[in-house]
Amino acid sequence: MNRQLHRLLKSNAALVHDERDLKLTCSQDFWLQGFTLLFGCRLVCLMTLSIFFGFGSLVFSQEPAEADAQLHEAKMEDAFRLYRGDGKKVELEQMLLEINEADVIFIGESHDDPVAHYLQETLFRKLHSNQIALSAAVDDSPLTRQLILSLEMFERDVQFILDEYLDGLITEKHFVKAARCWSNYESDYRPLIEYAKEHGLSAVAANAPRRYVNLVGREGAVALQKIVRPFERGLPPLPYAGASEPYRGKFNALMEKFRKQRTEAGIDEKKKDSGAQEDGPLKSDKADDDSQEKPSDKTSGNADEKDSPEEIEDRARSRENSLQAQSLWDAAMAYTITEQLVRDPASQVLHICGSFHCERELGIPEHLLRYRSGTSLSVITILSDASFPEFDFDTMQGAGDFVFVTDASLPRSYDASAKSNPK
C-alpha cells in the first residue's frame, strides 16, 4: 500500500514537473517567436530601406559621374585643333582615313599634357574600331591586320610581365610594381593598357632598360661592350647607329634653348641640377634616374672664359655621351617595332613616345628605316603650345604629317618639376 502511494505521488510529481517544463517551454517559444517576428520585421524594413537608398544612391551617383565624364570629354574636345604638317586644317576622320594604310603610326606627346593622353586613347579606340568595321564589311572575315600598341613607357626587359598582365595571370598591383610603371601610369597610360587587355590586343614594351641608358650617359656607347649577351638584357643589336646630322642639330638647338632658360632663371651653370626631368634629350622619364644631366655647364657646349682646356673637353664628351644615350632610346624602340613587323608583316603598330623621339621623322623613324627599309610611316605630333588654337608656322611646320595643337593653359597631368613625375 505504501509502495503504491509512493509510486502514485512520484508519478504526480513527475506530471507536475513536466507541466511546469511545458509551460516554461511554451512561454519561451512565445517570447522567442515574438522576438523573431519583431526582429524579422525590422530586418526586412532595414533591408528595404538599404536597398532603396542604396539603389537611389547608385542611380543618383551615376548621373553626376556620367555628367563629369561628358563634361571632361567636351572640355578635351575643345582643347585641341588638328592641322596637317603644312598648317592646313584637317578633320579627324580624314586623318584616320589617310593613316590607315601606314605600317607604323607614331604619336609624339608631351608626357604631362592631359589633352595628348585623351587624344591617344581616342585614336587607339578609333583605329581598332575602324579595323573591326573594315573586317565586318568583308563578309565578316577575321581581322586581316592586327593593331599592336607599342609604348616608350615600358622597357624591353619587362615584356613578359606586360604579357602576363594582359593574359590575366597576375594582378594589376603586381603588374604596376614589377613592370616599373611610371607614377602617372594610372591617369595617363592605364586606359590604353586596359583597352588592349579588354579587346585582346598586343602591347609592346619598347624602350631600352634605363640602367643601360644611364651607363651610356656616363661612359658613352662603347661601355655597352661590357654587357654579356646584350640582346637578352633588352638591348638592340650593337653597335647601334649614331645620331644623324639633322637629329644632332635639333639636339644642339634644344640644349642651347635650355642653356638660355637656365641663364634667365639665374641658375648657376657650374652646379649640377639634380631635379626631376621629363623625357627628351638629356632628360629622363624617371625622377630618380641620373643617367643624364639637365643642360648645365657639361652639356650646354658653352665654354666659360675661365674654363680650362680639360673642362672644355670634359663638357664636349659629356654632351656626346648624352646624345648617344638619347640615340640608344631611339634605336631600342625602333628595333622593338621592327621585331613586331617581321613577326607579323600585316600588322599595324601604334607607337606612343615623347615627341622629340619621332617629330620631323627624326630619331626612331630613322633607325626603323635602317632596320626595315620600305616601312610606311605616319607621324602625328601633339604640341601643347601657347599659340593654341593657332598653328605656329615658325615652330610647328613639318613637325609631323599631322599636328595637334593643344591648350597649354590646362593643368598638367603631373608636376614635371617634382619628384612625383613619371617613374
C-alpha positions as CSV (number, residue, x, y, z in Angstrom):
1,M,0.0,0.0,0.0
2,N,2.8,2.4,1.0
3,R,4.7,1.4,-2.2
4,Q,1.6,2.1,-4.3
5,L,1.1,5.5,-2.7
6,H,4.7,6.4,-3.1
7,R,4.6,5.3,-6.7
8,L,1.4,7.5,-7.3
9,L,2.9,10.5,-5.5
10,K,6.1,10.1,-7.6
11,S,4.1,9.9,-10.8
12,N,2.1,13.1,-9.9
13,A,5.3,14.9,-9.1
14,A,6.6,13.9,-12.5
15,L,3.5,15.2,-14.1
16,V,3.7,18.5,-12.2
17,H,7.4,18.8,-13.3
18,D,6.5,18.0,-16.9
19,E,3.7,20.5,-16.8
20,R,6.0,23.2,-15.5
21,D,8.5,22.4,-18.2
22,L,5.8,22.5,-20.8
23,K,4.6,25.9,-19.5
24,L,8.2,27.2,-19.4
25,T,8.8,25.9,-22.9
26,C,5.6,27.4,-24.2
27,S,6.5,30.7,-22.6
28,Q,10.0,30.6,-24.1
29,D,8.6,29.8,-27.5
30,F,6.1,32.6,-27.3
31,W,8.8,35.2,-26.5
32,L,11.2,33.7,-29.0
33,Q,8.6,33.7,-31.7
34,G,7.6,37.3,-30.8
35,F,11.2,38.4,-30.8
36,T,11.9,36.7,-34.1
37,L,8.8,38.2,-35.7
38,L,9.7,41.7,-34.4
39,F,13.4,41.3,-35.4
40,G,12.4,39.9,-38.8
41,C,10.1,42.8,-39.5
42,R,12.8,45.3,-38.5
43,L,15.3,43.4,-40.6
44,V,13.0,43.4,-43.6
45,C,12.4,47.1,-43.1
46,L,16.2,47.8,-42.8
47,M,16.9,45.7,-45.9
48,T,14.1,47.5,-47.8
49,L,15.5,50.9,-46.8
50,S,19.0,49.8,-47.5
51,I,18.0,48.6,-51.0
52,F,16.0,51.7,-51.6
53,F,18.7,54.2,-50.5
54,G,21.5,52.0,-52.0
55,F,19.8,51.9,-55.3
56,G,18.9,55.5,-55.1
57,S,22.5,56.5,-54.3
58,L,23.7,54.3,-57.1
59,V,21.3,56.0,-59.5
60,F,22.0,59.5,-58.2
61,S,25.8,58.9,-58.1
62,Q,25.9,57.6,-61.6
63,E,24.3,60.7,-63.1
64,P,27.0,63.1,-61.8
65,A,29.7,60.6,-62.8
66,E,28.3,60.4,-66.3
67,A,27.9,64.1,-66.3
68,D,31.5,64.6,-65.2
69,A,32.7,62.2,-67.9
70,Q,30.7,64.1,-70.6
71,L,32.0,67.4,-69.3
72,H,35.6,66.1,-69.4
73,E,35.1,64.9,-72.9
74,A,33.6,68.1,-74.0
75,K,36.4,70.0,-72.4
76,M,39.0,67.9,-74.1
77,E,37.3,68.1,-77.5
78,D,37.5,71.9,-77.3
79,A,41.2,71.8,-76.2
80,F,42.8,70.8,-79.4
81,R,43.0,71.7,-83.1
82,L,44.2,69.4,-85.8
83,Y,46.4,70.5,-88.7
84,R,48.4,69.0,-91.5
85,G,52.2,69.4,-91.3
86,D,51.9,72.4,-93.6
87,G,49.4,74.2,-91.3
88,K,46.2,73.4,-93.1
89,K,43.3,72.4,-91.0
90,V,42.0,68.8,-91.4
91,E,39.2,66.8,-89.8
92,L,40.0,63.9,-87.5
93,E,38.1,61.3,-89.6
94,Q,40.1,62.4,-92.7
95,M,43.3,61.9,-90.9
96,L,42.2,58.5,-89.7
97,L,41.4,57.6,-93.3
98,E,44.9,58.7,-94.5
99,I,46.9,56.9,-91.8
100,N,45.0,53.7,-92.1
101,E,47.5,52.2,-94.6
102,A,50.6,53.0,-92.6
103,D,52.7,50.2,-91.2
104,V,53.6,52.3,-88.2
105,I,51.8,55.3,-86.7
106,F,53.8,57.4,-84.3
107,I,52.2,59.6,-81.7
108,G,54.6,62.1,-80.2
109,E,53.5,63.6,-76.9
110,S,54.5,65.8,-74.1
111,H,54.2,63.4,-71.1
112,D,52.4,65.9,-68.9
113,D,49.8,67.0,-71.5
114,P,46.3,65.8,-70.4
115,V,44.9,66.5,-73.9
116,A,47.6,64.4,-75.5
117,H,46.6,61.4,-73.3
118,Y,42.9,61.9,-74.2
119,L,43.8,62.0,-77.9
120,Q,46.0,58.9,-77.7
121,E,43.2,56.9,-76.2
122,T,40.7,58.3,-78.7
123,L,42.9,57.4,-81.7
124,F,43.7,53.9,-80.3
125,R,40.0,53.2,-80.0
126,K,39.1,54.6,-83.3
127,L,41.9,52.8,-85.2
128,H,40.7,49.5,-83.6
129,S,37.0,50.2,-84.4
130,N,37.9,51.0,-88.0
131,Q,39.7,47.7,-88.4
132,I,36.7,45.8,-87.0
133,A,34.3,47.7,-89.3
134,L,36.5,47.0,-92.3
135,S,36.7,43.3,-91.4
136,A,32.9,43.2,-91.0
137,A,32.4,44.8,-94.4
138,V,34.3,41.9,-96.0
139,D,31.9,39.1,-95.3
140,D,32.6,39.2,-91.5
141,S,36.1,37.9,-92.1
142,P,38.7,37.8,-89.3
143,L,40.8,40.9,-88.8
144,T,43.5,40.7,-91.5
145,R,45.5,43.4,-89.8
146,Q,46.2,43.3,-86.1
147,L,46.7,46.6,-84.3
148,I,49.7,46.5,-81.9
149,L,50.2,49.1,-79.2
150,S,53.9,50.0,-78.6
151,L,54.9,52.2,-75.7
152,E,58.0,54.1,-74.7
153,M,56.8,53.9,-71.1
154,F,57.7,50.3,-70.7
155,E,61.2,48.8,-71.0
156,R,62.0,45.8,-73.1
157,D,63.1,43.6,-70.2
158,V,59.5,43.7,-68.7
159,Q,57.7,42.4,-71.8
160,F,56.9,39.1,-70.1
161,I,55.4,40.9,-67.2
162,L,53.2,43.0,-69.5
163,D,52.2,39.8,-71.3
164,E,51.2,38.1,-68.0
165,Y,49.0,41.0,-67.1
166,L,47.3,41.2,-70.5
167,D,46.7,37.4,-70.2
168,G,45.1,37.8,-66.8
169,L,47.8,35.8,-65.0
170,I,48.9,38.5,-62.5
171,T,47.0,41.2,-60.6
172,E,47.3,44.9,-61.6
173,K,49.0,45.6,-58.3
174,H,51.8,43.2,-59.1
175,F,52.0,44.4,-62.7
176,V,52.4,48.0,-61.7
177,K,55.2,47.2,-59.3
178,A,57.0,44.6,-61.4
179,A,56.8,46.4,-64.7
180,R,58.1,49.6,-63.1
181,C,55.2,51.7,-64.3
182,W,55.6,55.5,-64.3
183,S,54.0,57.3,-61.5
184,N,51.4,58.9,-63.9
185,Y,50.5,55.5,-65.3
186,E,47.1,55.3,-63.7
187,S,45.9,58.6,-65.0
188,D,47.7,58.7,-68.4
189,Y,48.5,55.3,-69.7
190,R,46.3,52.8,-67.9
191,P,43.4,53.4,-70.2
192,L,45.5,52.3,-73.1
193,I,46.6,49.1,-71.4
194,E,43.1,48.3,-70.1
195,Y,41.6,48.7,-73.6
196,A,44.2,46.4,-75.1
197,K,43.5,43.8,-72.3
198,E,39.8,44.1,-72.8
199,H,39.9,43.6,-76.5
200,G,42.8,41.0,-76.7
201,L,45.3,43.4,-78.4
202,S,49.0,43.1,-78.0
203,A,51.0,45.7,-76.2
204,V,54.8,46.0,-76.5
205,A,57.4,47.3,-74.0
206,A,59.6,49.2,-76.4
207,N,62.2,51.2,-74.6
208,A,65.8,50.3,-73.6
209,P,66.3,49.5,-69.9
210,R,67.2,52.7,-68.2
211,R,70.2,51.2,-66.4
212,Y,71.9,50.9,-69.8
213,V,70.8,54.4,-70.8
214,N,72.4,55.5,-67.6
215,L,75.6,53.7,-68.4
216,V,75.8,55.3,-71.9
217,G,75.1,58.7,-70.5
218,R,78.0,58.4,-68.1
219,E,80.6,56.5,-70.2
220,G,79.4,56.5,-73.8
221,A,78.0,53.8,-76.1
222,V,81.4,52.0,-76.0
223,A,80.6,50.9,-72.4
224,L,77.9,48.6,-73.7
225,Q,80.6,46.3,-74.9
226,K,81.0,45.1,-71.3
227,I,77.4,43.7,-71.3
228,V,77.3,39.9,-71.6
229,R,74.6,38.7,-74.0
230,P,73.2,42.3,-74.5
231,F,70.2,41.2,-76.6
232,E,68.9,39.0,-73.8
233,R,69.2,42.1,-71.5
234,G,66.8,44.1,-73.6
235,L,69.3,46.0,-75.8
236,P,69.0,46.4,-79.6
237,P,71.7,44.9,-81.8
238,L,75.1,46.5,-81.1
239,P,76.6,48.7,-82.1
240,Y,73.5,50.9,-82.8
241,A,73.7,53.8,-85.3
242,G,74.6,57.2,-84.0
243,A,72.5,60.3,-84.4
244,S,72.0,61.8,-87.9
245,E,73.2,65.3,-88.6
246,P,69.7,66.7,-88.6
247,Y,68.9,65.0,-85.3
248,R,72.2,66.2,-83.8
249,G,71.3,69.8,-85.0
250,K,67.9,69.5,-83.3
251,F,69.5,68.2,-80.2
252,N,72.1,71.0,-80.0
253,A,69.4,73.6,-80.6
254,L,67.4,72.3,-77.7
255,M,70.5,72.3,-75.5
256,E,71.0,76.0,-76.4
257,K,67.4,76.7,-75.5
258,F,67.8,75.0,-72.2
259,R,71.0,77.0,-71.5
260,K,69.3,80.3,-72.1
261,Q,66.4,79.3,-69.9
262,R,68.8,78.4,-67.1
263,T,70.7,81.7,-67.5
264,E,67.5,83.7,-67.4
265,A,66.4,81.8,-64.3
266,G,69.7,82.7,-62.6
267,I,70.8,79.0,-62.3
268,D,74.5,78.6,-61.8
269,E,75.8,76.7,-64.8
270,K,78.6,75.3,-62.6
271,K,76.2,73.4,-60.4
272,K,74.6,70.1,-61.4
273,D,70.8,70.3,-61.4
274,S,69.5,67.2,-59.6
275,G,65.9,67.9,-60.1
276,A,63.3,65.8,-61.9
277,Q,63.5,65.5,-65.7
278,E,61.0,64.9,-68.4
279,D,61.6,62.8,-71.5
280,G,63.8,64.2,-74.3
281,P,67.4,64.9,-74.8
282,L,69.3,64.9,-71.5
283,K,66.1,64.3,-69.7
284,S,64.9,61.1,-68.0
285,D,61.5,59.6,-67.7
286,K,62.4,58.7,-64.1
287,A,62.7,61.2,-61.3
288,D,65.5,59.1,-59.7
289,D,67.4,58.4,-62.9
290,D,70.7,60.1,-63.0
291,S,71.7,58.7,-66.4
292,Q,71.8,62.2,-67.9
293,E,72.0,65.6,-66.5
294,K,69.8,68.5,-67.4
295,P,71.6,71.1,-69.5
296,S,74.4,72.5,-67.5
297,D,78.0,73.5,-68.0
298,K,78.7,70.0,-69.0
299,T,76.2,69.7,-71.7
300,S,75.4,73.3,-72.9
301,G,78.5,73.4,-75.0
302,N,79.3,76.9,-74.0
303,A,82.7,77.4,-72.5
304,D,83.3,79.9,-69.8
305,E,86.3,82.1,-70.4
306,K,87.8,80.8,-67.1
307,D,87.4,77.2,-68.1
308,S,90.5,75.1,-68.6
309,P,91.1,73.0,-71.7
310,E,90.3,69.9,-69.6
311,E,87.0,71.3,-68.5
312,I,86.1,72.2,-72.1
313,E,87.0,68.7,-73.3
314,D,85.0,67.1,-70.4
315,R,82.0,69.2,-71.4
316,A,82.1,68.1,-75.0
317,R,82.5,64.5,-74.0
318,S,79.5,64.7,-71.6
319,R,77.3,66.2,-74.3
320,E,78.3,63.5,-76.8
321,N,77.6,60.8,-74.3
322,S,74.2,62.3,-73.7
323,L,73.4,62.3,-77.4
324,Q,74.5,58.6,-77.6
325,A,72.2,57.8,-74.7
326,Q,69.3,59.6,-76.5
327,S,70.1,57.5,-79.6
328,L,70.0,54.3,-77.6
329,W,66.4,55.1,-76.6
330,D,65.6,55.7,-80.2
331,A,67.3,52.6,-81.6
332,A,65.8,50.3,-79.0
333,M,62.2,51.5,-79.7
334,A,62.8,51.2,-83.5
335,Y,64.2,47.7,-83.2
336,T,61.2,46.6,-81.0
337,I,58.8,47.9,-83.7
338,T,60.8,46.1,-86.3
339,E,60.5,42.8,-84.5
340,Q,56.7,43.1,-84.5
341,L,56.6,43.9,-88.2
342,V,58.9,41.0,-89.0
343,R,56.9,38.6,-86.9
344,D,53.6,39.8,-88.5
345,P,54.1,41.9,-91.6
346,A,50.4,42.5,-91.9
347,S,50.2,44.2,-88.5
348,Q,49.9,47.9,-87.8
349,V,51.9,49.3,-84.9
350,L,50.8,52.4,-83.0
351,H,53.8,53.7,-81.1
352,I,53.5,56.3,-78.4
353,C,56.5,58.2,-77.2
354,G,57.8,61.7,-76.3
355,S,57.6,63.9,-79.3
356,F,61.4,64.5,-79.6
357,H,61.8,60.8,-80.4
358,C,59.8,61.0,-83.6
359,E,58.9,64.5,-84.7
360,R,60.0,65.5,-88.2
361,E,60.6,61.8,-88.8
362,L,63.9,62.0,-86.9
363,G,65.1,59.6,-84.2
364,I,63.0,56.4,-84.0
365,P,61.8,56.7,-87.7
366,E,65.4,57.0,-88.9
367,H,66.5,53.9,-87.0
368,L,63.4,52.0,-88.1
369,L,64.1,52.6,-91.7
370,R,67.7,51.4,-91.2
371,Y,66.3,48.1,-89.7
372,R,63.5,47.7,-92.2
373,S,63.6,49.8,-95.3
374,G,60.4,50.4,-97.1
375,T,58.3,50.6,-93.9
376,S,55.5,53.1,-94.4
377,L,55.3,55.6,-91.6
378,S,52.9,58.3,-90.4
379,V,54.0,60.8,-87.7
380,I,51.4,62.6,-85.5
381,T,52.9,65.2,-83.3
382,I,51.0,66.7,-80.4
383,L,52.2,70.0,-79.2
384,S,51.0,71.8,-76.1
385,D,51.6,75.4,-77.0
386,A,50.7,79.0,-76.0
387,S,49.7,79.6,-79.7
388,F,46.6,77.5,-79.2
389,P,44.3,77.3,-81.1
390,E,46.6,78.7,-83.9
391,F,49.3,76.9,-85.8
392,D,52.7,78.5,-85.2
393,F,54.4,78.1,-88.6
394,D,57.8,79.1,-87.2
395,T,58.0,76.1,-84.8
396,M,55.3,73.6,-86.0
397,Q,55.6,73.4,-89.7
398,G,56.9,70.0,-90.7
399,A,56.8,68.7,-87.1
400,G,54.7,65.7,-88.3
401,D,52.4,64.6,-91.1
402,F,49.7,65.8,-88.8
403,V,50.0,68.2,-85.9
404,F,47.6,68.5,-82.9
405,V,47.9,71.9,-81.2
406,T,46.6,71.6,-77.6
407,D,45.7,74.1,-74.9
408,A,48.8,74.8,-72.8
409,S,46.7,76.6,-70.2
410,L,45.1,73.5,-68.9
411,P,46.5,71.9,-65.7
412,R,49.3,69.4,-66.4
413,S,48.7,65.7,-65.6
414,Y,51.7,65.7,-63.3
415,D,54.3,68.2,-62.0
416,A,57.4,67.7,-64.1
417,S,59.4,69.7,-61.6
418,A,58.6,67.5,-58.6
419,K,59.8,64.0,-57.6
420,S,56.4,62.7,-58.4
421,N,56.9,62.8,-62.1
422,P,56.7,59.6,-64.2
423,K,58.6,56.7,-62.9
